[in-house]
Amino acid sequence: IKHYEAFCEKIIIYDNESTDGSQELIRQHPKCELRTYKTGNQIKDSKYLEIKNNCWQEARKIADYVIVGDMDEFIYHPNILKFLKDNQRKYCLFKPAGFQMVADRFPRESKPLTEIVKLGTHHGGSSKPILFDPTRMRGINFRPGCHNADPNMKGKKWWFRDLDYSPEASPLKLLHYKFLGINYVVDRYHQMSRRLSPENRKRGWGFHYRKP
């Protein structure tokens, strides 16, 4: 929330029955709106897919851009509002260079996470098309996992590789904060593995959480 409140007018958070105090923090923030959904304490990628393929449609003719992502995914640019304004007429969808960020311990400082954890490596699968103009988008059509999409849109896609940027030189990045200390990663993977729904297990969705 600290990251996105700096440049977003509204933040809508879909919460899957969390019990760690997240809902209270969301309700107290003036820019946030809480929406809850239930999956029986299971990870169901089909539900995530349904939400992400439809939630943005209410922003048509209201928002200049929407970001449809996970809580551990941070769109980053030193001046993102100017960047989007400069490119608004050229592009309707942006696919930033994706990075997996790494820390040797879970950060406890109150500063923005982007100022605390600055070490990361480019990861192609993390270059996700999660920022787009909802008015010029007929359908984003995310695929399972939402790392890729088949958009139906009126306009061009901005992608760092099409513009001959290296991942490190890309002006727009997507920073994923998953690997924040070995204990955090191990505990998280164990929790996620136990919560995988039968559908996820059958289809192999979230298979990486089951790796030893």
C-alpha positions as CSV (number, residue, x, y, z in Angstrom):
1,I,0.0,0.0,0.0
2,K,2.8,2.4,0.8
3,H,4.3,1.8,-2.6
4,Y,1.1,2.3,-4.6
5,E,-0.5,5.1,-2.6
6,A,2.2,7.4,-4.0
7,F,0.8,7.3,-7.6
8,C,-2.6,5.5,-7.6
9,E,-5.9,7.3,-6.9
10,K,-7.7,4.1,-5.8
11,I,-6.5,0.7,-4.5
12,I,-8.9,-2.2,-4.6
13,I,-7.7,-5.2,-2.7
14,Y,-9.3,-8.7,-3.1
15,D,-8.7,-10.5,0.2
16,N,-9.0,-14.3,0.6
17,E,-10.2,-14.5,4.3
18,S,-6.9,-13.3,5.8
19,T,-6.7,-13.3,9.6
20,D,-3.4,-11.5,10.1
21,G,-4.7,-8.0,10.5
22,S,-4.6,-7.1,6.8
23,Q,-8.3,-6.4,6.5
24,E,-8.1,-3.8,9.3
25,L,-5.2,-2.0,7.7
26,I,-7.0,-1.9,4.3
27,R,-10.2,-0.6,5.8
28,Q,-8.4,2.2,7.6
29,H,-6.6,3.5,4.5
30,P,-8.4,6.3,2.7
31,K,-7.4,5.1,-0.8
32,C,-8.2,1.5,-0.2
33,E,-11.3,-0.6,-0.8
34,L,-11.6,-4.1,0.6
35,R,-13.3,-6.9,-1.3
36,T,-13.4,-10.4,0.2
37,Y,-13.9,-13.7,-1.5
38,K,-13.9,-17.3,-0.2
39,T,-12.2,-20.5,-1.4
40,G,-12.5,-22.7,1.7
41,N,-8.9,-21.8,2.7
42,Q,-7.7,-23.3,-0.6
43,I,-5.5,-21.9,-3.3
44,K,-7.6,-21.8,-6.4
45,D,-6.0,-20.4,-9.5
46,S,-9.2,-20.6,-11.4
47,K,-10.7,-18.1,-8.9
48,Y,-7.7,-15.8,-9.3
49,L,-8.1,-16.0,-13.1
50,E,-11.8,-15.1,-12.9
51,I,-11.1,-12.0,-10.7
52,K,-8.2,-10.7,-12.7
53,N,-9.9,-11.1,-16.0
54,N,-12.9,-9.2,-14.9
55,C,-12.1,-6.8,-12.0
56,W,-10.7,-4.0,-14.2
57,Q,-13.7,-3.7,-16.4
58,E,-15.5,-1.3,-14.0
59,A,-12.7,1.2,-14.6
60,R,-13.5,1.7,-18.3
61,K,-13.9,5.4,-19.1
62,I,-13.0,6.2,-15.5
63,A,-9.3,5.4,-15.0
64,D,-6.4,6.3,-17.3
65,Y,-4.7,3.0,-16.4
66,V,-5.2,0.0,-14.1
67,I,-2.7,-2.3,-12.5
68,V,-3.9,-5.9,-12.0
69,G,-1.3,-7.7,-9.9
70,D,-0.5,-9.5,-6.7
71,M,0.5,-7.9,-3.4
72,D,4.1,-8.8,-3.8
73,E,4.4,-7.3,-7.2
74,F,5.6,-3.7,-7.4
75,I,5.5,-1.7,-10.7
76,Y,8.6,0.6,-10.5
77,H,9.7,3.7,-12.4
78,P,11.4,6.7,-10.8
79,N,8.6,9.0,-12.1
80,I,5.8,6.6,-13.3
81,L,3.1,9.3,-13.7
82,K,5.3,11.3,-16.2
83,F,6.3,8.0,-18.0
84,L,2.6,7.0,-18.5
85,K,1.6,10.5,-19.6
86,D,4.4,10.7,-22.1
87,N,3.4,7.3,-23.5
88,Q,-0.4,7.5,-23.2
89,R,-1.1,8.1,-26.8
90,K,1.4,5.5,-28.1
91,Y,0.6,2.5,-25.9
92,C,-2.4,1.0,-24.1
93,L,-0.6,-2.0,-22.4
94,F,2.8,-2.2,-20.7
95,K,4.8,-5.3,-20.1
96,P,7.7,-4.3,-17.8
97,A,11.0,-6.1,-17.3
98,G,10.4,-8.6,-14.4
99,F,12.8,-9.1,-11.5
100,Q,12.8,-11.5,-8.6
101,M,14.1,-9.5,-5.6
102,V,16.2,-11.2,-2.9
103,A,17.0,-10.5,0.7
104,D,18.9,-12.5,3.3
105,R,16.3,-11.7,6.0
106,F,12.7,-10.5,6.1
107,P,12.7,-6.7,6.2
108,R,11.2,-5.1,9.3
109,E,12.1,-1.4,8.6
110,S,9.2,1.0,8.0
111,K,10.8,2.5,4.8
112,P,9.3,1.5,1.4
113,L,10.4,-2.0,0.4
114,T,11.9,-0.7,-2.8
115,E,14.4,1.3,-0.7
116,I,15.3,-1.6,1.5
117,V,15.6,-4.5,-0.9
118,K,17.5,-3.5,-4.0
119,L,19.1,-6.8,-5.0
120,G,17.4,-8.9,-7.7
121,T,17.8,-10.8,-10.9
122,H,15.9,-10.6,-14.1
123,H,13.3,-13.4,-14.5
124,G,11.5,-13.7,-17.9
125,G,8.4,-15.3,-16.4
126,S,8.0,-12.3,-14.1
127,S,7.6,-9.8,-17.1
128,K,3.8,-9.6,-16.8
129,P,1.4,-7.4,-18.8
130,I,-0.4,-6.0,-15.7
131,L,-0.6,-2.3,-16.5
132,F,-3.1,-1.2,-19.2
133,D,-5.7,1.3,-20.3
134,P,-9.1,-0.3,-19.4
135,T,-11.0,1.8,-22.0
136,R,-9.0,0.6,-24.9
137,M,-8.9,-3.0,-23.7
138,R,-11.7,-5.3,-24.9
139,G,-10.4,-8.3,-22.9
140,I,-7.1,-8.9,-21.2
141,N,-7.5,-12.7,-21.3
142,F,-4.9,-13.7,-18.7
143,R,-3.8,-17.3,-18.9
144,P,-3.6,-19.6,-15.8
145,G,-1.1,-18.1,-13.4
146,C,-1.6,-14.7,-14.9
147,H,2.0,-14.4,-16.1
148,N,0.9,-14.2,-19.7
149,A,-2.2,-12.9,-21.5
150,D,-3.8,-12.7,-25.0
151,P,-5.1,-9.2,-24.9
152,N,-7.8,-7.9,-27.3
153,M,-7.1,-4.2,-27.4
154,K,-7.2,-1.0,-29.4
155,G,-3.6,0.0,-29.4
156,K,0.0,-1.1,-29.1
157,K,1.9,-3.0,-26.4
158,W,5.0,-1.5,-24.7
159,W,7.5,-4.2,-24.0
160,F,11.1,-3.5,-23.1
161,R,12.5,-6.1,-25.6
162,D,10.6,-4.5,-28.5
163,L,12.3,-1.3,-27.7
164,D,15.8,-2.9,-27.5
165,Y,16.2,-2.4,-23.8
166,S,18.1,-4.8,-21.7
167,P,16.1,-5.9,-18.6
168,E,18.4,-3.8,-16.3
169,A,18.1,-0.7,-18.6
170,S,14.3,-1.0,-18.9
171,P,12.7,2.2,-17.6
172,L,9.7,0.3,-16.4
173,K,10.3,-2.7,-14.1
174,L,8.1,-5.2,-12.2
175,L,9.7,-6.1,-8.9
176,H,8.6,-9.4,-7.2
177,Y,9.3,-9.6,-3.5
178,K,9.0,-13.3,-2.8
179,F,12.5,-14.4,-1.6
180,L,12.8,-12.3,1.6
181,G,15.0,-14.6,3.8
182,I,15.3,-18.3,3.8
183,N,12.9,-18.9,6.8
184,Y,10.2,-16.8,5.2
185,V,10.5,-18.6,1.9
186,V,10.5,-22.1,3.4
187,D,7.5,-21.3,5.7
188,R,5.6,-19.7,2.8
189,Y,6.1,-22.7,0.5
190,H,5.0,-25.1,3.1
191,Q,1.8,-23.1,3.8
192,M,1.1,-22.7,0.1
193,S,1.7,-26.4,-0.6
194,R,-0.8,-27.5,2.0
195,R,-3.5,-25.1,0.7
196,L,-3.4,-26.1,-3.0
197,S,-6.9,-27.1,-4.1
198,P,-7.6,-30.4,-5.8
199,E,-8.0,-28.6,-9.1
200,N,-4.6,-26.9,-8.7
201,R,-3.0,-30.3,-8.0
202,K,-4.7,-32.0,-10.9
203,R,-3.7,-29.3,-13.4
204,G,-0.2,-28.7,-12.0
205,W,-0.9,-25.1,-11.0
206,G,1.4,-24.0,-8.2
207,F,3.5,-27.1,-8.7
208,H,6.6,-25.1,-7.6
209,Y,5.3,-25.0,-4.0
210,R,5.5,-28.7,-3.8
211,K,9.2,-29.0,-4.7
212,P,11.4,-30.3,-1.9
